[in-house]
Amino acid sequence: MTVQTGIQPISAARRAKDRLVQVLVYLAFALAVIPLLSVLWLVVKNGIGRFDMEFLTHSMRNIGARDAGGGAYHAIIGTLEQVLLASLIAVPIGLLTAIYLVEYGEGGRLSRMISFFVDVMTGVPSVVSGLFILAFWILVLGMPFSGFAGALALSILMMPVVVRSAEEMLRLVPRELREASYALGVPKWRTIVKVVLPTAFTGIVTGVMLAVARVAGETAPLLLTVFITDSINNDPFNGPQMGLPLYVFDQAGRPTDTAINRAWTGALTLILIVMLLNLVARLITWWRSPARRR
């Protein structure tokens, strides 16, 4: 009986602390969600009015700031092409870098140098990547403003995110899986391809989508490398090309309600595209999940 009376106040105090921590966690969650929901509500409220087929299928060619109509078709095409090209550049390089850091270079001098520069690149402002491509690709090499130049700038921003996310997912793969594969006589490269990467596939795809969401809304690199056009340009390798962030920036700077409404709708379209890409990534990870294969 003496022992029980001594334990009772301790358990009650622990329950009180646990309840207090739960309340603080819920409060922090609410504080984080409220700004997000308010931004989403504001974008949907102001952008849904012009979100129609004309907006999605027409460009701004021969449309003035005060004219009604017009759309963001040229900007949607530009954003999709630029993000796709940036992903084709950044994802393979970032994934191979993460594989080297985890599987081959752990503890080595080169791996420490690579990790240091990845950390530095993570903190580089987006405008710096645009200035680098502007100075090297456009001014030094004489290449034209193009969607590909913008994709190069976006790929610089994507690489460190892909490297860090893929690296963390690869480190979560149990060492026992590798050792079991090695015990069967499987070469290391085949173990990585057939065992490690499929196990970490879901997390890698999530990291890639975080990188895509990171660069899809960048304006400064595109403003310096892609330039601005009101016409449709389906060729990302030749001539100025629009993007949705540039479209929002351009329309929001015009002093008319019509243009500002188009800017809100452009922001809503960009959010929907990112959400759609995330949904596709979720479906891919579900389709490739080991649990479903069983």
Helices and strands as residue ranges (DSSP letters): H 2-47, G 48-50, H 53-57, H 73-99, I 100-104, H 109-122, H 126-133, I 134-140, H 147-171, H 175-183, H 188-191, I 192-196, H 197-199, H 201-216, H 220-225, H 244-252, H 257-287, H 290-293
